[in-house]
Amino acid sequence: MNEEKLKYLLEQFYCGTSTPEMEDELLRFFSSDSSIGDEYKADKAMFIAMNSTAKVPDNLQQRITDSTIGKHKIHLNRLILRLSGIAATVAAIIALIFIPHHEPTTELTYREITDPAEARAILCMIDRELQSAMLPARECLLNLEETSIEIETTINEIISL
């Protein structure tokens, strides 16, 4: 394989745009006894390692879980469930308080608008009204984000104990 094609195939691979055929071609090249330059030795080692058939122990996931979370898993799940419930309750209360409930104050009438300037002015007025109605909702979302960050920080602190 010439170097230009090798560079192209590697670029496609590292960009995530390579096809399975391109990856097979790279694997065949790196698996062959062809001599390669020093700049491609790491790529060769990676392709060989990615396609080797290493035996993963059957109980690996359980061993990882036991060593990282262990006996605290049940308590942590209960805590996460409680904090999630609290966050959902806070979000519902904030939504009920800050989301405006508007009752129509005037009777709606419909008429045909033919003047583009008048239509533009009406659309601008509607846009301003929608923007002002969205302000409480945006504040509510900011409060939810802050609460979510606080909950995540608390969970991370508990996990690290």
Secondary structure, DSSP 4 states (H G I P E B T S, - for coil): --HHHHHHHHHHHHHT---HHHHHHHHHHHHSS----GGGHHHHHHHHHHTS-PPPPTTHHHHHHHHHTGGGHHHHHHHHHHHHHHHHHHHHHHHHHHS--PPP-S---------HHHHHHHHHHHHHHHHHHHHHHHHHHHHHHHHHHHHHHHHHHHHH-
